[in-house]
Amino acid sequence: MNHYFLGFDYGKKRIGIAIGQTVTATATPLTTLLVHQQQPEWSKLNALIQEWQPQALVVGTPIHADGSENEMTVAVHYFSEQLAQRYLLPIYLIDERLTSVAAAERPSLISSMNQRKSNYRKSKKHNQSIELDAIAAQIILETWLAEPNKQIFLKFPAVLKCG
């Protein structure tokens, strides 16, 4: 049976989103949502949840090279808690170090995404950032799909922290 998952690359201005599935353990960049005053475009995210009916949500967690947390780690945990409360789905966190660098190294994906229309196009640089966010979400999700020992971070209503 094929199960779908949404992957997130959370940022203070944008959230890259990818869709992945278990049959081939692959993911595809989906879209990027804007963030205003620490609030994502919930109506658009609601539509994606309804359309794809994911089994769980996977959020990339930024940490320092030495494994310590940083300011964005706290923001990602807050976003993850919001996801759990809104959608009542399991939330998985995965180390996202270097996903943006890896995304920039996937030129074929960037050029194919350039061909898709974007509601957020303002400039070439802005559009490239949007594409990189969604590709970073793809890398986060594919890494998680390949991970044999998945540990749940949040399962509503109980909060289970792993680490």
N, CA, C and O of each residue as an XYZ file, in Angstrom:
652
protein
N       0.837     -1.178      0.000
C       0.000      0.000      0.000
C       0.881      1.240      0.000
O       1.837      1.329      0.771
N       0.562      2.188     -0.857
C       1.326      3.419     -0.975
C       0.839      4.448      0.038
O      -0.361      4.701      0.145
N       1.774      5.043      0.782
C       1.454      6.090      1.743
C       2.158      7.367      1.316
O       3.282      7.340      0.816
N       1.473      8.490      1.524
C       2.030      9.796      1.176
C       2.464     10.544      2.421
O       1.886     10.393      3.497
N       3.508     11.365      2.244
C       4.046     12.191      3.315
C       4.366     13.563      2.745
O       4.774     13.676      1.589
N       4.187     14.594      3.540
C       4.613     15.927      3.154
C       5.883     16.265      3.915
O       5.979     16.022      5.118
N       6.858     16.826      3.208
C       8.106     17.259      3.815
C       8.186     18.772      3.807
O       7.703     19.417      2.876
N       8.794     19.347      4.842
C       8.849     20.797      5.006
C      10.275     21.271      5.254
O      11.009     20.702      6.062
N      10.646     22.328      4.539
C      11.876     23.066      4.812
C      11.430     24.420      5.356
O      11.121     25.333      4.591
N      11.400     24.542      6.690
C      10.856     25.730      7.340
C      11.869     26.869      7.352
O      13.045     26.676      7.661
N      11.385     28.058      7.007
C      12.183     29.270      7.092
C      11.319     30.407      7.602
O      10.092     30.309      7.586
N      11.938     31.476      8.049
C      11.184     32.598      8.600
C      10.392     33.350      7.541
O       9.419     34.029      7.871
N      10.792     33.244      6.264
C      10.085     33.931      5.178
C       9.308     32.982      4.273
O       8.271     33.344      3.718
N       9.829     31.747      4.130
C       9.224     30.785      3.215
C       9.323     29.380      3.789
O      10.218     29.070      4.575
N       8.373     28.532      3.374
C       8.403     27.118      3.742
C       8.323     26.303      2.453
O       7.313     26.329      1.751
N       9.396     25.585      2.155
C       9.384     24.699      1.004
C       8.640     23.423      1.364
O       8.772     22.909      2.475
N       7.856     22.914      0.417
C       7.067     21.706      0.667
C       7.287     20.714     -0.470
O       7.329     21.082     -1.644
N       7.425     19.447     -0.088
C       7.564     18.359     -1.058
C       6.578     17.258     -0.698
O       6.152     17.139      0.451
N       6.223     16.458     -1.696
C       5.355     15.301     -1.488
C       6.184     14.052     -1.780
O       6.932     14.003     -2.757
N       6.043     13.058     -0.929
C       6.768     11.812     -1.138
C       5.864     10.626     -0.861
O       4.806     10.757     -0.246
N       6.305      9.463     -1.328
C       5.504      8.258     -1.128
C       6.408      7.064     -0.899
O       7.594      7.081     -1.228
N       5.818      6.031     -0.326
C       6.605      4.892      0.154
C       6.933      3.841     -0.892
O       7.894      3.094     -0.705
N       6.194      3.745     -1.970
C       6.438      2.679     -2.946
C       7.846      2.787     -3.532
O       8.574      1.797     -3.597
N       8.223      3.990     -3.957
C       9.556      4.170     -4.523
C      10.492      4.927     -3.582
O      11.672      5.106     -3.882
N       9.961      5.368     -2.447
C      10.729      6.143     -1.460
C      11.353      7.382     -2.091
O      12.501      7.731     -1.816
N      10.574      8.034     -2.940
C      11.034      9.261     -3.589
C      10.102     10.412     -3.237
O       8.981     10.214     -2.769
N      10.598     11.616     -3.475
C       9.808     12.814     -3.218
C       9.938     13.767     -4.392
O      10.878     13.680     -5.181
N       8.984     14.673     -4.493
C       8.942     15.669     -5.557
C       8.702     17.035     -4.940
O       7.837     17.178     -4.076
N       9.459     18.052     -5.374
C       9.171     19.403     -4.884
C       7.746     19.784     -5.257
O       7.313     19.556     -6.387
N       7.027     20.356     -4.322
C       5.616     20.657     -4.559
C       5.370     22.153     -4.704
O       4.904     22.612     -5.747
N       5.683     22.907     -3.663
C       5.413     24.344     -3.680
C       6.172     25.012     -2.551
O       6.844     24.350     -1.761
N       6.062     26.306     -2.482
C       6.623     27.082     -1.384
C       5.544     28.029     -0.875
O       4.883     28.711     -1.658
N       5.376     28.065      0.428
C       4.413     28.966      1.053
C       5.158     30.119      1.698
O       6.270     29.954      2.201
N       4.538     31.283      1.679
C       5.120     32.439      2.347
C       4.751     32.430      3.818
O       3.719     31.884      4.206
N       5.600     33.038      4.634
C       5.375     33.160      6.072
C       5.271     34.643      6.402
O       6.139     35.431      6.028
N       4.205     35.021      7.105
C       4.006     36.402      7.535
C       3.825     36.413      9.046
O       2.921     35.757      9.563
N       4.665     37.143      9.757
C       4.591     37.251     11.217
C       4.548     35.869     11.874
O       3.697     35.602     12.723
N       5.450     35.018     11.481
C       5.602     33.657     11.993
C       4.393     32.765     11.720
O       4.221     31.740     12.379
N       3.567     33.139     10.766
C       2.399     32.328     10.416
C       2.449     31.970      8.930
O       2.464     32.857      8.077
N       2.474     30.679      8.622
C       2.444     30.283      7.211
C       1.054     30.513      6.609
O       0.096     30.819      7.318
N       0.974     30.364      5.340
C      -0.306     30.489      4.652
C      -1.122     29.224      4.936
O      -1.144     28.285      4.140
N      -1.791     29.226      6.092
C      -2.504     28.032      6.566
C      -3.562     27.566      5.582
O      -3.752     26.360      5.427
N      -4.257     28.473      4.911
C      -5.316     28.038      3.988
C      -4.731     27.217      2.839
O      -5.337     26.237      2.405
N      -3.567     27.609      2.351
C      -2.921     26.846      1.272
C      -2.403     25.508      1.797
O      -2.484     24.492      1.106
N      -1.880     25.509      3.002
C      -1.420     24.256      3.600
C      -2.603     23.328      3.880
O      -2.504     22.116      3.684
N      -3.708     23.889      4.333
C      -4.927     23.085      4.534
C      -5.326     22.388      3.238
O      -5.685     21.211      3.244
N      -5.262     23.120      2.125
C      -5.637     22.550      0.826
C      -4.697     21.402      0.437
O      -5.143     20.390     -0.104
N      -3.403     21.561      0.712
C      -2.442     20.495      0.396
C      -2.686     19.253      1.246
O      -2.622     18.130      0.747
N      -2.967     19.459      2.526
C      -3.266     18.329      3.419
C      -4.510     17.594      2.931
O      -4.551     16.364      2.906
N      -5.509     18.355      2.549
C      -6.755     17.745      2.080
C      -6.544     17.007      0.758
O      -7.091     15.922      0.560
N      -5.768     17.580     -0.131
C      -5.535     16.969     -1.439
C      -4.721     15.676     -1.335
O      -5.079     14.673     -1.952
N      -3.637     15.688     -0.565
C      -2.714     14.563     -0.528
C      -2.996     13.553      0.575
O      -2.552     12.409      0.480
N      -3.724     13.944      1.623
C      -4.059     13.032      2.728
C      -2.812     12.306      3.254
O      -2.781     11.076      3.271
N      -1.798     13.046      3.679
C      -0.557     12.386      4.116
C      -0.738     11.584      5.396
O      -1.600     11.886      6.222
N       0.095     10.549      5.544
C       0.104      9.714      6.742
C       0.813     10.412      7.898
O       0.496     10.192      9.067
N       1.787     11.265      7.542
C       2.578     11.987      8.540
C       3.243     13.170      7.852
O       3.236     13.290      6.627
N       3.820     14.045      8.682
C       4.520     15.224      8.187
C       5.962     15.165      8.663
O       6.232     14.793      9.805
N       6.890     15.533      7.783
C       8.317     15.463      8.078
C       8.900     16.867      7.974
O       8.790     17.518      6.935
N       9.514     17.325      9.049
C      10.026     18.691      9.097
C      11.540     18.658      9.294
O      12.048     18.001     10.203
N      12.242     19.372      8.436
C      13.692     19.485      8.577
C      14.038     20.375      9.753
O      13.453     21.444      9.926
N      14.994     19.931     10.567
C      15.402     20.676     11.746
C      16.827     21.193     11.579
O      17.762     20.409     11.414
N      16.986     22.500     11.621
C      18.346     23.060     11.501
C      19.090     22.964     12.824
O      18.588     23.383     13.867
N      20.275     22.416     12.765
C      21.136     22.363     13.942
C      22.552     22.708     13.504
O      22.890     22.613     12.324
N      23.374     23.109     14.465
C      24.763     23.425     14.164
C      25.521     22.153     13.804
O      25.059     21.041     14.061
N      26.688     22.339     13.206
C      27.516     21.206     12.796
C      27.879     20.302     13.981
O      28.067     19.097     13.813
N      27.976     20.891     15.181
C      28.312     20.094     16.362
C      27.092     19.413     16.983
O      27.210     18.738     18.006
N      25.909     19.591     16.359
C      24.691     18.950     16.843
C      23.884     19.793     17.808
O      22.801     19.382     18.227
N      24.384     20.956     18.168
C      23.646     21.815     19.101
C      22.534     22.573     18.368
O      22.592     22.786     17.157
N      21.531     22.968     19.135
C      20.392     23.692     18.569
C      20.743     25.157     18.349
O      21.708     25.672     18.914
N      19.943     25.817     17.516
C      20.106     27.239     17.267
C      18.745     27.927     17.307
O      17.738     27.287     17.612
N      18.705     29.200     17.005
C      17.461     29.975     17.054
C      16.379     29.371     16.151
O      15.208     29.334     16.531
N      16.756     28.907     14.979
C      15.771     28.337     14.052
C      15.232     26.999     14.550
O      14.110     26.628     14.206
N      15.996     26.278     15.341
C      15.516     25.013     15.886
C      14.268     25.242     16.725
O      13.311     24.472     16.644
N      14.277     26.292     17.524
C      13.122     26.631     18.357
C      11.922     26.967     17.469
O      10.805     26.531     17.745
N      12.150     27.736     16.408
C      11.069     28.103     15.485
C      10.499     26.867     14.790
O       9.286     26.771     14.601
N      11.352     25.928     14.411
C      10.904     24.686     13.765
C      10.089     23.847     14.735
O       9.083     23.258     14.340
N      10.498     23.778     15.988
C       9.732     23.020     16.982
C       8.350     23.649     17.181
O       7.358     22.931     17.309
N       8.279     24.974     17.207
C       6.992     25.666     17.335
C       6.106     25.366     16.127
O       4.925     25.057     16.287
N       6.667     25.455     14.926
C       5.930     25.149     13.700
C       5.448     23.698     13.726
O       4.312     23.418     13.344
N       6.296     22.781     14.170
C       5.933     21.361     14.242
C       4.778     21.133     15.206
O       3.880     20.335     14.935
N       4.805     21.833     16.325
C       3.703     21.727     17.287
C       2.404     22.266     16.698
O       1.334     21.702     16.927
N       2.495     23.354     15.939
C       1.306     23.884     15.270
C       0.752     22.871     14.273
O      -0.461     22.675     14.199
N       1.627     22.230     13.508
C       1.189     21.210     12.553
C       0.467     20.074     13.266
O      -0.602     19.643     12.834
N       1.053     19.593     14.357
C       0.461     18.480     15.109
C      -0.920     18.844     15.633
O      -1.846     18.037     15.555
N      -1.064     20.031     16.159
C      -2.344     20.460     16.721
C      -3.400     20.682     15.642
O      -4.573     20.371     15.847
N      -2.987     21.218     14.498
C      -3.947     21.506     13.425
C      -4.417     20.245     12.693
O      -5.599     20.100     12.378
N      -3.477     19.340     12.428
C      -3.784     18.226     11.532
C      -3.868     16.871     12.214
O      -4.248     15.886     11.582
N      -3.523     16.806     13.484
C      -3.603     15.552     14.238
C      -2.862     14.420     13.533
O      -3.329     13.281     13.502
N      -1.708     14.750     12.972
C      -0.872     13.780     12.272
C       0.456     13.633     13.005
O       0.902     14.566     13.673
N       1.089     12.470     12.886
C       2.432     12.324     13.450
C       3.397     13.292     12.771
O       3.316     13.527     11.565
N       4.296     13.839     13.551
C       5.308     14.767     13.051
C       6.675     14.146     13.280
O       6.999     13.744     14.398
N       7.469     14.066     12.236
C       8.826     13.556     12.331
C       9.792     14.701     12.052
O       9.564     15.503     11.146
N      10.858     14.777     12.820
C      11.905     15.759     12.595
C      13.146     15.042     12.095
O      13.452     13.928     12.520
N      13.861     15.700     11.180
C      15.091     15.129     10.649
C      16.113     16.243     10.476
O      15.765     17.367     10.116
N      17.352     15.928     10.730
C      18.454     16.874     10.573
C      18.475     17.379      9.132
O      18.512     16.588      8.189
N      18.452     18.698      8.972
C      18.432     19.260      7.626
C      19.738     19.940      7.244
O      19.784     20.670      6.254
N      20.794     19.714      8.006
C      22.066     20.354      7.669
C      22.431     20.099      6.221
O      22.373     18.968      5.738
N      22.801     21.148      5.551
C      23.320     21.129      4.180
C      22.267     20.817      3.116
O      22.633     20.582      1.964
N      20.969     20.805      3.454
C      19.970     20.528      2.411
C      19.872     21.663      1.408
O      19.646     21.411      0.224
N      20.037     22.913      1.846
C      19.990     24.032      0.906
C      21.170     23.984     -0.059
O      21.030     24.309     -1.238
N      22.330     23.577      0.447
C      23.503     23.420     -0.409
C      23.245     22.304     -1.420
O      23.523     22.463     -2.608
N      22.719     21.191     -0.953
C      22.413     20.071     -1.852
C      21.356     20.462     -2.880
O      21.427     20.037     -4.033
N      20.376     21.267     -2.471
C      19.335     21.715     -3.395
C      19.925     22.557     -4.515
O      19.533     22.418     -5.674
N      20.860     23.424     -4.176
C      21.498     24.283     -5.180
C      22.326     23.476     -6.173
O      22.629     23.949     -7.268
N      22.693     22.244     -5.783
C      23.486     21.389     -6.657
C      22.631     20.502     -7.558
O      23.150     19.610     -8.229
N      21.334     20.745     -7.571
C      20.437     19.960     -8.425
C      19.901     20.847     -9.549
O      18.721     21.196     -9.541
N      20.748     21.219    -10.517
C      20.335     22.155    -11.568
C      19.201     21.637    -12.445
O      18.396     22.431    -12.930
N      19.119     20.332    -12.659
C      18.042     19.806    -13.508
C      16.679     20.054    -12.866
O      15.712     20.373    -13.558
N      16.606     19.909    -11.548
C      15.350     20.183    -10.859
C      15.021     21.665    -10.889
O      13.864     22.045    -11.074
N      16.034     22.505    -10.709
C      15.793     23.943    -10.719
C      15.287     24.377    -12.085
O      14.347     25.167    -12.169
N      15.895     23.874    -13.163
C      15.448     24.286    -14.492
C      14.046     23.769    -14.794
O      13.271     24.459    -15.457
N      13.703     22.571    -14.323
C      12.345     22.075    -14.565
C      11.328     22.865    -13.762
O      10.209     23.089    -14.225
N      11.706     23.291    -12.558
C      10.784     24.107    -11.764
C      10.642     25.506    -12.349
O       9.597     26.138    -12.187
N      11.670     25.998    -13.023
C      11.583     27.303    -13.673
C      10.479     27.326    -14.716
O       9.903     28.380    -14.989
N      10.182     26.186    -15.294
C       9.165     26.104    -16.335
C       7.754     26.144    -15.764
O       6.806     26.472    -16.478
N       7.605     25.810    -14.472
C       6.289     25.851    -13.838
C       5.957     27.271    -13.442
O       6.841     28.045    -13.074
N       4.696     27.612    -13.515
C       4.277     28.943    -13.098
C       4.225     29.013    -11.591
O       3.837     28.056    -10.921
N       4.620     30.159    -11.065
C       4.624     30.367     -9.624
C       3.793     31.585     -9.277
O       3.894     32.614     -9.944
N       2.977     31.483     -8.250
C       2.176     32.609     -7.792
C       3.023     33.669     -7.108
O       2.547     34.776     -6.856
N       4.271     33.342     -6.806
C       5.097     34.238     -6.014
C       6.217     34.901     -6.816
O       7.111     35.510     -6.228
N       6.187     34.798     -8.118
C       7.291     35.339     -8.908
C       7.369     36.853     -8.765
O       6.405     37.573     -9.024
N       8.541     37.314     -8.346
C       8.808     38.744     -8.257
C      10.077     39.068     -9.025
O      10.140     40.060     -9.752
N      11.068     38.239     -8.860
C      12.333     38.430     -9.547
C      12.978     37.070     -9.725
O      12.555     36.084     -9.122
N      13.997     37.026    -10.554
C      14.688     35.762    -10.785
C      15.299     35.234     -9.488
O      15.215     34.041     -9.200
N      15.922     36.136     -8.696
C      16.531     35.719     -7.437
C      15.463     35.214     -6.467
O      15.663     34.197     -5.805
N      14.336     35.913     -6.379
C      13.252     35.497     -5.486
C      12.707     34.142     -5.922
O      12.475     33.263     -5.092
N      12.504     33.977     -7.224
C      11.973     32.714     -7.744
C      12.933     31.567     -7.478
O      12.496     30.459     -7.165
N      14.238     31.810     -7.595
C      15.212     30.760     -7.322
C      15.175     30.346     -5.857
O      15.329     29.164     -5.549
N      14.973     31.294     -4.951
C      14.868     30.969     -3.529
C      13.669     30.070     -3.276
O      13.755     29.115     -2.503
N      12.548     30.372     -3.926
C      11.342     29.562     -3.783
C      11.618     28.138     -4.254
O      11.238     27.176     -3.587
N      12.274     28.005     -5.395
C      12.573     26.690     -5.927
C      13.515     25.929     -5.018
O      13.323     24.736     -4.781
N      14.533     26.607     -4.504
C      15.480     25.945     -3.607
C      14.796     25.467     -2.335
O      15.134     24.401     -1.821
N      13.838     26.233     -1.817
C      13.120     25.816     -0.617
C      12.353     24.520     -0.864
O      12.388     23.613     -0.033
N      11.667     24.428     -1.992
C      10.904     23.215     -2.301
C      11.826     22.027     -2.572
O      11.513     20.897     -2.196
N      12.962     22.282     -3.225
C      13.925     21.208     -3.479
C      14.570     20.762     -2.171
O      14.811     19.570     -1.976
N      14.852     21.704     -1.275
C      15.383     21.339      0.043
C      14.385     20.454      0.787
O      14.777     19.496      1.453
N      13.086     20.777      0.674
C      12.047     19.937      1.293
C      12.055     18.541      0.678
O      11.849     17.551      1.380
N      12.290     18.460     -0.613
C      12.382     17.163     -1.283
C      13.535     16.343     -0.709
O      13.378     15.154     -0.430
N      14.689     16.978     -0.534
C      15.861     16.286     -0.005
C      15.600     15.832      1.431
O      15.962     14.717      1.808
N      14.976     16.691      2.225
C      14.617     16.332      3.600
C      13.729     15.097      3.607
O      13.968     14.159      4.368
N      12.711     15.095      2.763
C      11.759     13.983      2.740
C      12.392     12.700      2.206
O      12.148     11.622      2.748
N      13.200     12.801      1.153
C      13.853     11.602      0.623
C      14.828     11.008      1.636
O      14.953      9.788      1.738
N      15.518     11.868      2.382
C      16.424     11.388      3.426
C      15.638     10.636      4.488
O      16.050      9.566      4.936
N      14.508     11.198      4.885
C      13.671     10.548      5.897
C      13.094      9.230      5.384
O      13.067      8.241      6.115
N      12.637      9.209      4.139
C      12.071      7.979      3.572
C      13.110      6.857      3.538
O      12.764      5.683      3.666
N      14.376      7.218      3.366
C      15.445      6.215      3.312
C      15.917      5.791      4.700
O      16.648      4.809      4.824
N      15.518      6.503      5.729
C      15.941      6.218      7.107
C      15.163      5.027      7.652
O      13.934      5.073      7.711
N      15.856      3.959      8.051
C      15.136      2.777      8.535
C      14.556      2.934      9.945
O      13.540      2.317     10.264
N      15.183      3.743     10.781
C      14.742      3.900     12.175
C      14.097      5.256     12.396
O      14.719      6.169     12.940
N      12.861      5.382     11.975
C      12.155      6.649     12.097
C      11.622      6.810     13.521
O      10.928      5.937     14.041
N      11.955      7.931     14.134
C      11.467      8.207     15.481
C      10.484      9.364     15.416
O      10.771     10.404     14.822
N       9.342      9.178     16.021
C       8.312     10.204     16.001
C       8.691     11.329     16.961
O       9.231     11.082     18.040
N       8.409     12.541     16.566
C       8.677     13.701     17.413
C       7.413     14.114     18.157
O       7.433     14.273     19.377
N       6.332     14.284     17.437
C       5.075     14.715     18.033
C       3.939     13.846     17.535
O       3.851     13.525     16.349
N       3.085     13.479     18.445
C       1.862     12.801     18.054
C       0.766     13.388     18.919
O       0.737     13.183     20.132
N      -0.125     14.112     18.292
C      -1.158     14.822     19.031
C      -2.109     13.823     19.669
O      -2.426     12.818     19.032
N      -2.584     14.041     20.893
C      -2.368     15.214     21.731
C      -1.119     15.131     22.588
O      -0.692     16.148     23.133
N      -0.526     13.974     22.726
C       0.671     13.858     23.568
C       1.883     14.384     22.809
O       1.971     14.217     21.593
N       2.793     14.999     23.494
C       4.019     15.488     22.888
C       5.149     14.534     23.270
O       5.476     14.382     24.447
N       5.733     13.903     22.275
C       6.816     12.956     22.491
C       8.063     13.509     21.829
O       8.117     13.592     20.602
N       9.047     13.881     22.593
C      10.285     14.382     22.012
C      11.286     13.240     21.933
O      11.443     12.460     22.871
N      11.949     13.163     20.805
C      12.950     12.118     20.651
C      14.303     12.780     20.499
O      14.387     13.981     20.244
N      15.305     12.044     20.648
C      16.591     12.650     20.425
C      17.625     11.885     21.010
O      18.795     12.255     20.918
